Amino acid sequence: MKNIKITLQFDGSRYSGWQKLGNTDNTIQGKLESLLEKMTNEDISLIGSSRTDKGVHSKGFACNFHTESSMGSSEIEEYINRYLPDDIRAIEVTEEPERFHCQY
């Protein structure tokens, strides 16, 4: 299983913060998880390095997820940037060791 780290840059003006919320899917995590699930055909749980409030922007927000996908880092980055809204960009995608965790 691969452990993929994504470094994001986003304008949070239109979003309710990073963390997926029960009452809205209009979050950075919600948008990205939904896209990654379509890309991999797997249930994806993104681990964010922190949380952000509504309207907060980031130039280097890190998150990671585990996948069985055979796609390489550059393919994942291309896919993310092709299908996410323009105000969310993957600026780097790397494969990390299995034990890597963005919060630690």
C-alpha positions in Angstrom: 0.0 0.0 0.0 1.3 3.5 -0.9 1.3 6.4 1.5 0.9 9.6 -0.6 1.6 13.1 0.8 0.0 16.1 -0.9 1.1 19.7 -0.3 -1.7 22.0 -1.2 -2.1 25.7 -1.9 -5.6 27.0 -1.6 -7.7 30.1 -1.3 -10.2 29.3 1.4 -12.6 32.2 0.6 -15.4 29.9 -0.7 -14.8 27.0 1.8 -15.8 26.1 5.3 -12.3 25.3 6.3 -10.1 22.2 5.9 -12.0 19.6 7.9 -14.9 17.7 6.4 -18.1 18.6 8.3 -21.4 16.7 8.6 -23.5 19.6 7.6 -21.6 20.6 4.4 -19.3 19.1 1.8 -17.9 22.5 1.0 -14.5 21.9 2.6 -11.1 21.4 1.2 -10.9 17.9 2.7 -14.4 17.1 1.3 -13.5 18.2 -2.2 -10.2 16.4 -2.3 -11.4 13.2 -0.7 -14.3 13.0 -3.2 -11.9 13.5 -6.1 -9.4 10.9 -4.8 -12.2 8.4 -4.3 -13.2 8.8 -8.0 -9.6 8.6 -9.1 -8.8 5.4 -7.1 -12.2 3.8 -6.8 -11.4 3.3 -3.1 -12.6 4.8 0.2 -10.1 7.6 1.0 -9.4 9.1 4.4 -7.2 12.2 4.2 -5.1 13.1 7.2 -4.5 16.8 7.4 -1.6 18.4 9.2 -4.0 20.7 11.0 -7.4 22.3 10.6 -8.3 25.7 9.2 -11.3 27.9 9.8 -13.7 29.2 7.2 -12.1 31.5 4.7 -8.5 30.7 5.7 -5.9 30.3 2.9 -2.7 28.2 2.7 0.5 28.2 0.7 1.7 24.8 2.0 -0.9 22.7 3.7 0.2 19.0 4.0 -2.1 16.0 4.0 -1.6 12.3 3.3 -3.7 9.2 2.4 -3.1 5.5 1.8 -4.0 3.8 -1.5 -3.6 0.7 -3.5 -3.6 2.7 -6.7 -0.8 2.0 -9.2 -0.7 5.7 -10.2 2.6 7.5 -9.6 3.0 10.8 -7.8 3.2 12.9 -10.9 0.0 11.2 -12.3 -1.8 11.9 -9.1 -0.7 15.5 -9.1 -1.8 16.0 -12.7 -5.2 14.4 -12.0 -5.8 16.5 -8.9 -4.9 19.7 -10.6 -7.0 18.9 -13.7 -10.2 18.2 -11.7 -10.1 20.3 -8.6 -11.4 23.9 -8.7 -8.8 26.5 -9.6 -8.7 27.8 -6.0 -7.2 24.5 -4.8 -3.8 23.3 -6.2 -1.5 20.4 -5.4 2.0 22.0 -5.5 3.8 18.7 -4.6 2.8 15.0 -4.5 5.3 12.5 -3.1 5.2 8.9 -1.9 6.3 8.6 1.7 7.2 5.7 4.0 4.3 3.7 5.3 4.6 5.2 8.8 4.6 8.8 7.7 1.7 10.8 9.2 1.1 14.5 8.5 0.2 15.3 12.1 3.4 13.9 13.5 
